[in-house]
Amino acid sequence: MDRFIKVYSQGMVNVVEVWVDTETGVNYVFRKDGYAGGLTPLLDKDGKPVVTP
């Protein structure tokens, strides 16, 4: 089983994706623009990580 599952994807050159860690349930946002990219936890309005049960 894969640890991370992509649950959302938008764009081709300027990419935004949401990945879920299947062990912890934490959601992550991946952003790619050309040759640069980054990954960070997805936070709710209170600044806490979004967790998928």
Secondary structure, 3 states (H helix, E strand, C coil): CCCEEEEEEECCCEEEEEEEECCCCEEEEEEEECCEEEEEECECCCCCECECC
